[in-house]
Amino acid sequence: MNAEDLKAAQSPIKDRYRTEPGAALVTLSAEGRIGAGVTCSVQTSKALVEAGLHPATGGPGTHACSGDMLLEALVACAGVTLNAVATALGLAVRDARVRAEGDLDFRGTLGVAKDAPVGFRDIRLSFEIDGDLSDEQRATLMKLTERYCVIYQTLKSPPSLAASSRMISA
């Protein structure tokens, strides 16, 4: 896809969102079902993923880890965004690697230390870009990738979050 193709695909969508702002609000959803051996199966758009306990919490290491999945979502979103920005700006990017690392203190999630946080303490996102870019172009590419990456922005400025439950049988 080149810049013209991307613009042709996105232009009518952008025009609609300008005239009908409500049309831009889309609710995404995910659903899972708990399974044997402390697992939860999650239907992704392409495959069924069985998530389980990380080995650092007693898991066998044979299932996907939800923490890894979070970092994978960040990498996927950042990579797609970087590629879209480079395409839209006509930047000569031949290849790019995106890597996310996150630090967890598993004492928190296991309830071993009340002062240990549950969740990631720090997340680092890095890019290795192969392309013919000036320093200014690279800075613009990174600035716009950060600005328009949904997962990056969600983690940077978390939305309100609420949990609920209901009984389906007695």
N, C-alpha and C positions, 0 to 999 in steps of 0.2 A: 504494500500500500504506500502510495506517495502522498504528499501534502494535498494535492488536488482531490484525490480519492477520499481522503479523510475529511476534508472540508465539505465535499459533496455529500458524504454520509451524515455529517453532523449538522450542517447548515439548516436543513428543515427542522431538525429536532430543536436546535437552539432558537429558531424563529418561533416555534410553537411555545416553548417555555417562556419566551419574552412576552407573548400575547396571552398565554394561559399559565401563569405561575403555578397553579395548583396541579397541573399535569406533570410537573417535575418532581412532585413528591411521590416516591415509590417506596413501598414497604417490602423489604427483603425479609426472608425468614429461613430458619433452619430448624430441623426436627430430628430428634434422636430417640432411641428406645434402649433402656438398660438391658443388659444381657448377663450371661453367666461369667463368673470369674472377675467380677468388678469391672465390667466393660460397658460401653455405650456405643451403639451403632448409629452413625450419622449418615444420612443420605446426602451426598454432595450432588452437584449438578451433573457429575460425570461418573461417580462410583459410590458404592457403599463403603464407608470407612469405619472400622472398628477401633475405637479409642479405649485405652486402658491406663492403668497406673504406670507411671514412670518407674524404672528400676530403683531410683533413689527413694521411692515410697513403698517399695515392696512388690512392684509389678515385675512380670517376667521379661519385659522388653520385647514382646512379640506383637504388641499393638501400637497404634499411633498414640502419641502423647499430645494432649490438648495444648500444652505449652509450645511444643514444636509446631503444631497446626497454626497457632497464633502467629508465630514468627514466619511460617511459610506463607500465610495470608499477607503479611506485611511485605515480604519479598515479592510475591506475585503482583500485588497492587503497585508497589514501587517500580517494578520492572515494566509493567504495562504502561504506567503513567510516564515513565522516562521515555519509553519507545514512542508513545503518542506525542509527547512534547517535541521530541527530536524530529519526528515525522512532520508535525504541523509547522515547525520552524525551518524545515529543510536542512537540518544539521547533519553533517556527514559522520554518523555513528555507525561503525561497522559491527561492533559487538559490545556487549556490556555484561558484567557479572554483578549481581546484587547479593549481598550477604547481610543477614540479621543475626545478632547474638544477643542473648538475654541472660541476666544473672538472677538465679533463684536461690533462696535459702530455704531448703526443704524442712527445716525445723519449724517454720511457720505453718505450713500446710499439714504437718503431722502433729501439731499442737505440742511440740517439745519445748519450745521457748516462746512465751507470750510476747516478748519484745521483737521477735523475728517476724518480718512482714510476710503475709500470704500473697504471693504473686511476684511478678518481676520487679526487681529493684531498679535495674538499669537495662535499657535496650539500646543497642548500637546498630545503625544501619549504614552500610558502606557500599560504594560503587567503584568498580574498575571499568573504565570506559576506554574502548579502543576506537579512536576516530580522529578526524582532522578538525579539531576544535581549538579556537583561541581560548585564552584564560577567561575572557569575557563571555564567550559562548558557553563554556563549561559552567561558569557561575550562574548564568541565566537558566541553563538546563536544570541544574540542581535546585535553584530557587523555585522554579515552576513545578518541578517534580514533587518537592516537599509541599508546595501550596495545593496541588490538585490531587495528591494521593489520599484517597478516602481513609484507608487504614492508618496511615501515618497521622493524619489530622485527628482521627478518632482517638488514637492513643495519646496524642499530644494534648488534646483538649477533650477529655472524656465527657460523653453525654450523660444525662441523668439515666440511672439504671434502676430497675425495680424487678423484684421476683415475686411470683405469686404461686399459689397451689390450689388445687381443688381435688376432692375425693371423687373417684368415678365409680367406686363400689364400696359397700359397707362390709 
